[in-house]
Structures are given as C-alpha cells and as structure tokens.
Amino acid sequence: MSAAAGGAPPGRFPVPKLGELPPDIRSRIEAVQEKAGFVPNVFLVLAHRPDEFRAFFAYHDALMDKAGGLTKAEREMIVVATSIANQCQYCVVAHGAILRVRAKNPLIADQVAANYRKADITARQRAMLDFALKVSQESYAVGEGDFEALRAHGFSDEDGWDIAAISAFFAMSNRIANATGMRPNDEFYALGRR
C-alpha cells in the first residue's frame, strides 16, 4: 500500500495486504484512500489487529465527528497540543495537517505545536488547551476549578467531557503510535499549507 520516504514501512509490525483484510476494514481503508488520495499509516498499522482497529476508529469517530460545542478544528487543536506534550511525531504531523485544513490556516498547527500559549488562537481556545493538557499530563489534579475556568469561557460541562475524552483518547493513541514506530505519511507535511 504506502511507505514513507525511502521505502520505509509505516511501522514496525507487518501490514496485511488489502485483499486479506476483513471486508469492513478494507472498505474503510479504500474510502479513506479515495477521499484523501493516500492511506494514512495509522490505518495500515492498526489493520494488523482488526478488532483493535474497529474499536479504535469507533471511539475516534465518536469523539472527532460529533456535533457539540467544539468545532472540528478545535478538536484537532487538542490533538496537536496534547500529542506534542506526549512527543508523538505521527499525531503531531498527521493531525497538524488536518488542523491546517479544518481551520483553513496554514500557520496554526505549527504555532500550536511549538507553543499554544503564544499561538494566534482565542482566549477560549487557550483555556480549552490548558484543560486538555492538564488532563493529558496531570489528570489526577483535575477538579471543579478546572470546569469553572471552562465555563467562564463559554464551555458547557459536556464540552469539558469532550475535551477530556479527546485528550485521553489521544494519550493512548500517542503511546500506541510511538510503540509501533508509526511513521507520518509524506503527504501530511504539505497538506493545508497553501
């Protein structure tokens, strides 16, 4: 299917052939390839374990594609900010690309990855990322004051749950990406920069 620059594999585990995958997984990968023009390596790496592939993308979709008080760009912003804290190259690069596209801003992902506190984002978004990072790095310390700070910026408690869930889900994703040696596709680096 796809390899990184120099023919490097997408990760350290074997990637099944498309024709050998269960029909539902094959169909999902083909749909992504048709829409994006390439297959993001996360699909290839996770296809190694079909049951986990299904569970991962079911929860991913429930968090990232739902309606609510967060825009799709803000959801991606959470992923980029927490993934840089977790040193996950794959998620910073891949979700940075998606953030650029969804925000229609070629600079935002680099700003958020470098230091979201100095990025050209709103005070509301900064509060969102402060909370997301606290969940990612110090979840044991989250308390009522954190939800009050979110409410002061117009977030509901349900929005707080969404922010926390995205942060927590991608903390898991970051660790799997790092452990499996998941490589960002070359296509992500240029996406949304023009």
Helices and strands as residue ranges (DSSP letters): G 5-7, G 18-20, H 23-36, H 41-46, H 50-64, H 72-85, H 89-103, H 108-115, G 116-118, H 123-138, G 139-141, H 144-152, H 157-180, H 186-190
